[in-house]
Amino acid sequence: MTIVQLEATLLENVPLADLTSLGIGGPARYVVDIDNTVRLTNALTWATKMDLPILVLGDGTNVVVADTGFDGLVVRMNNQSVECDTDETKARVIADAGVSWDTLVECCVNEGWTGIECLSGIPGRVGAAPVQNIGAYGQQLKTTLDAVHAIERATGKSRRIAATDCGLGYRTSVFKQSGRDGWVITKVELRLERESTSVVSHHDLLRILGDRQADVAATRQAVLEVRHNKSMLLDADDRNSKSVGSFFVNPVVSALRANDIARIFADDKMPQQPAGHGHVKLSAAWLIEHCGFTRGESHGRVGLSDHHTLAIVNRDNATAKDVIAFAQRIRSRVAEATDIVLEPEPVFVGFDAPVFYE
Ligand SMILES: Cc1cc2nc3c(=O)[nH]c(=O)nc-3n(C[C@H](O)[C@H](O)[C@H](O)COP(=O)(O)OP(=O)(O)OC[C@H]3O[C@@H](n4cnc5c(N)ncnc54)[C@H](O)[C@@H]3O)c2cc1C
């Protein structure tokens, strides 16, 4: 690995497998850690001059990187400051993109502020949180996000983008849609309640907490317990957490179509949640299981988590090709049975052609 001194320290020929939770991916031509916006602007200008594509990476917990790697500059936002101010009822938190998401949640919970406690334990950095509007256990970032500060790559200009302009939806945003040519998020503004009681809605949490109103710290602990039991916390000693978390998003279909699908499986208890405008959200994990896949099953060097069928796990030095072939097999079988084409949740990096066929 050669080290070149430029505006910041550039590492050359870095295996991206080491920078991702899936542990998969060929080399990046260059990687640079950035801790302030001046350095970021310099790095973006340098990449333009060198005619290199840019990939912004956090902790690499929601990316599948091609075995051939990424022939460009990987920028890792590593700025670390957090500012807070409060009034009688609200706490305003401005956190840099490089801060660990779960550390931020822990600090806010310790202050007795609510709004993000159910997002405890989600791996990754603050800067990636708006990209897919992270969500879990009845909360999503959208509810507490006030604004995103970002640099537009095309112009190099810095902007404060109100949350209402971020296109936040179920596991999506303008940042996810614009892909590599869009924005580099430098910080995130949240507005939390100074109210130490959480309102809990998810059945897994209700089972532990026993009540819809719970102390915010107890809610965080319950979330961490549930996530631990499902291997949804990053843990180097847990073979099931070598994943991107959920590989597919839950499909949203019309209520009529959902009835047809329930009939296919002869199960009127098929899980579904209201999704508005006559639509419902189905459980991708349930569909996968009902199409014949089982928890813990292996497919060569990849497999499904022992705890649920939504996480594809790198079992033994798997390649991106292995992961995609297995995911394609799951998609095809679900599509054959139900006509639903499952959409992947992670971002695919370094692939020349579309990763999946219909
Ligand atoms: C075990 C496990 C459990 C998980 N559970 C959940 C869950 O419950 N809910 C959930 O929503 N997600 C979950 N995830 C997915 C993942 O943790 C989140 O999407 C997280 O926000 C990704 O953060 P990251 O820093 O690793 O981003 P990366 O994987 O590094 O990047 C993800 C995407 O964001 C872009 N990006 C990253 N940083 C920036 C930035 N500063 N500016 C612009 N673009 C940027 C990247 O280019 C890429 O497109 C889970 C993943 C794992 C491995």
The ligand as a Gaussian input file, in Angstrom:
#p B3LYP/6-31G(d) Opt

LIG

0 1
 C      -26.178000      -5.687000      11.390000
 C      -26.832000      -4.526000      10.654000
 C      -28.067000      -4.042000      11.077000
 C      -28.676000      -2.959000      10.415000
 N      -29.901000      -2.515000      10.862000
 C      -30.503000      -1.475000      10.232000
 C      -31.776000      -0.991000      10.693000
 O      -32.344000      -1.477000      11.666000
 N      -32.352000       0.051000      10.025000
 C      -31.734000       0.648000       8.957000
 O      -32.307000       1.614000       8.397000
 N      -30.524000       0.212000       8.505000
 C      -29.899000      -0.825000       9.110000
 N      -28.686000      -1.288000       8.658000
 C      -28.084000      -0.660000       7.476000
 C      -27.014000       0.411000       7.828000
 O      -26.501000       0.225000       9.105000
 C      -27.559000       1.836000       7.719000
 O      -28.043000       2.064000       6.423000
 C      -26.485000       2.896000       8.046000
 O      -27.063000       4.180000       8.073000
 C      -25.291000       2.868000       7.059000
 O      -24.269000       3.669000       7.627000
 P      -22.767000       3.579000       7.076000
 O      -21.997000       4.679000       7.717000
 O      -22.235000       2.217000       7.265000
 O      -23.004000       3.874000       5.524000
 P      -22.266000       3.191000       4.283000
 O      -22.680000       1.756000       4.195000
 O      -20.831000       3.480000       4.322000
 O      -22.947000       3.970000       3.075000
 C      -24.286000       3.726000       2.728000
 C      -24.703000       4.705000       1.620000
 O      -24.675000       6.040000       2.146000
 C      -23.789000       6.852000       1.385000
 N      -23.127000       7.739000       2.348000
 C      -22.476000       7.404000       3.481000
 N      -22.043000       8.501000       4.110000
 C      -22.413000       9.563000       3.354000
 C      -22.228000      10.974000       3.454000
 N      -21.577000      11.542000       4.478000
 N      -22.731000      11.768000       2.464000
 C      -23.407000      11.235000       1.410000
 N      -23.602000       9.900000       1.257000
 C      -23.106000       9.087000       2.224000
 C      -22.818000       5.883000       0.722000
 O      -22.275000       6.445000      -0.470000
 C      -23.739000       4.708000       0.436000
 O      -24.491000       5.005000      -0.734000
 C      -28.050000      -2.367000       9.290000
 C      -26.802000      -2.869000       8.856000
 C      -26.212000      -3.929000       9.536000
 C      -24.876000      -4.461000       9.060000

